[in-house]
Amino acid sequence: MAVFDKAGKIRIIHFNHTKEITHMYDITIIGAAVLDVLARPVSKKDLAGRSCPADHVTLTPGGDAANEAVTLARLGKRVNLITKLGADLSGQVLLNYFRENGVSTEDMVIESDLDTGINVVLVEQEAERSFITNRNGSLRKLALSDVNTDALKKAPLLCFASIFVSPCFDIPAMASLFRSAKEQGCILCADMTRCKNGERLADIRDAIQYLDYLFPNYEEAKAVSGLSKPDEIADAFLDCGVSCMVIKMGKDGCFIKTKEQRLVIPAYPHTRCIDTTGAGDNFAAGFLYALSEHMDLADCGRFANMTASLAVESLGACTGVRSLSQVMERFRKAADAFET
């Protein structure tokens, strides 16, 4: 089970009769994994001609769950990634990449007649992006039946990275998964993308009531809640049962609220932003790392901000964060700045 102490730190306690449970992994991540083809810089007006030159064109892994899992593995965590891929060249590239980076692939689903998802990401000079996605690829095909319930027992922390990504994983399916995870004693987290069908809080309440932490960005949370002020947005989610709301505020850092605490954590001020692809996923990975290290909520937010700041300083979602020492150096600098 999970309990908060008076300082807002989380303590994870798992007991099986009188014996403490030993887990195979630190964190399980469930969600999408794709390949990203990124081109930078590309603006909409550049696409009018027959040829569109770019300074950089590269191929990297992507997808919210993949981004979180790879970053966590590079930070030194034992990570089990549950996702769905096709039995094609793109799928094999991703499998090899995950194994090379120390991410477990044992609970992934490989489907022979499915195309592995590929995103074309057009990055503008100002680092904002546009996506071309394959609507028939694996990105939107993950379903509840692809998640082995026994896999939920393998780690004390679980993050569902893909709320609103796959129509196969609808609200009842998420509620079923989240309920099972809580029954296994998991600390349950989730990230999300923009709602696709005008969903509101009342529509997703049955699922999110189980969440210990939720990591939407401001626009995503605003769209679902119908509210505009971070305090009001957070309160609406807390009233639905979410224990801790963590709203990603981009260049303004993050806003964290529970029933007892309210925190505004500024972003790292010296970030050289090149590409925002995967910034939110890396933020979530940083927060999950900090949770697993039992940091208090303020330091969880700071560590997440530092992780995201490194991610946007290179092209691609999985290229910026390379090691724990890299993030810790920035985390310490930021802590010193906050103290002064």
Secondary structure, DSSP 8 states (H G I E B T S, - for coil): -EEE-TTS-EEE--EETTEE---S-SEEEES--EEEEEEES--GGGGGSS----SEEEEEEESHHHHHHHHHHHTT--EEEE-EEESSHHHHHHHHHHHHTTEE-TT-EEETT----EEEEEE-TTS-EEEEE-TTSGGGT--GGGS-GGGGGG-SEEEEEEETT-TTS-HHHHHHHHHHHHHTT-EEEEEE---SS---HHHHHHHHTT-SEEE-BHHHHHHHH---SHHHHHHHHHHTT-SEEEEE-GGG-EEEE-SS-EEEE---TT---S--TTHHHHHHHHHHHHHHTT--HHHHHHHHHHHHHHHTTSSSTTSS---HHHHHHHHHHHHHHHH-
